[in-house]
Amino acid sequence: HVHYLVDIDYRRRLALLAMDREGNSIGVARYEALEDSTLAEIAIVVEPEWRNRGIGRMLVEALEAPAREAGFAQFEALFAPDNREISGLLERLGYGDRRFEDGLVCVTKLLS
């Protein structure tokens, strides 16, 4: 499992890391291609004590340019319905088309 998480090819799978001044990881955002070659799923994690400081927004926004360059046209994100923080963040970033899939909320954003 660890090999899979750290094996990135900078095209179909990319991860960006946020670090504090001491070099500790405080957040990570990644995208991975789905079956449709123009659609990628994103995931984001920010350490609890670093949340609500713009780190999540910065990481998600930073994924967009490399994804467009790699040929992706759309991002998709899945999250638990009670996760208000990520729901609000993604809404502010322009994710919409909210629907439910297997008990999770799914939202998408066109990369322009």
Summary of the structure (lengths in Angstrom):
residues: 112
radius of gyration: 13.8
end to end distance: 32.7
largest distance: 40.0
contacts: 289
relative contact order: 0.16
helix: 29%
strand: 38%
